[in-house]
Amino acid sequence: MKYIMTDATIETLDVRNMQPRERHPAIFARLDALKQGDILRLINDHDPAPLRYQLLAERPDMFTWKPEKQGPEEWIIRIQKVESE
């Protein structure tokens, strides 16, 4: 994996007020729209581990996952789109 750090755009998506069934489709749509090196800063009201597993299964080696805050009431994850070597 090649990390791209220059001129990265950081987009924030707060899904706490979304219906649970709408969250993953909205997150994946935003992730797919990112350019290489850009970051989605995800804010959630619970541990998004199932999202991480889905991301690893459906889009392997396309994103990095870096927690900023891990509960108990708010989880913030920085998900960066990377370039595969």
N, C-alpha and C positions, 0 to 999 in steps of 0.2 A: 504494500500500500504506500502511496505517496501522499504525504500531507501537504496541503496547500494553505499557506498562511497569509499571503499578500492580498490586500484588497478584499478580504472576506466580508460579505454582507451578513449581518446577524438579524434574523427575523424572529419575533416572539409570537408564539401561539399559546394562548391560555385556554385550555379545554375544560376548565372546572365548571363552567355554566352550560356546557353542551350535554345533550342526551348521551348516555353511555354508548348506544348503538351507532351514533354519528361520529364518535371520536376517532377511531382508527381510520375510517375512510378519509376524514378531513386531514389527519396527520400525514397519511401516505400521499395524499394529493399535494400537500405543501412540500413534503420531502422530495417527491418526484420533480417538482418545479424548480428546486434549487439548482444552481450552477455549481460546478466543482469548486470546492473551497468554501462555499457558503454554509452558514450555520442556522439551524432551526433551534431556537431556545424554547423548549416545551415546558409549560407550567401545568401541573396536574394535582389533583387532590388525593391521589393514592400512588403507591409504588407502581411505576409503569413497566414492571418486569415482563408481563405478557406481551407488551408492545415490542420490547427488545427482542424477545424470542421470535416473534413474527417477523421483525425486521431482519434478523439473522437468517431466518429460513427463506424469506422471499427475496431479499436483496443482499445476499452475502457479499462481504468485502466492499460495500458501496458507502458505508457510513461508519464514523466513529461515534462513541457514546461516552459522554463525560458528565457525571453527576455534579451539579453545583450545590444542590440542597436535597437532602434525603429525609423528609418528614419532620415531625409526625403529621403535620397538617398540610404541608405543601412540598411537592417534589419538583425540582427544576433540573432539566437535563439539556445539555448542549449536544446536538446531533449534527455532525459535520459531514457533508458529502465529500468523499475523497476520490482520487483517481487511482484506479488499479494499475499496477505495473505490468 
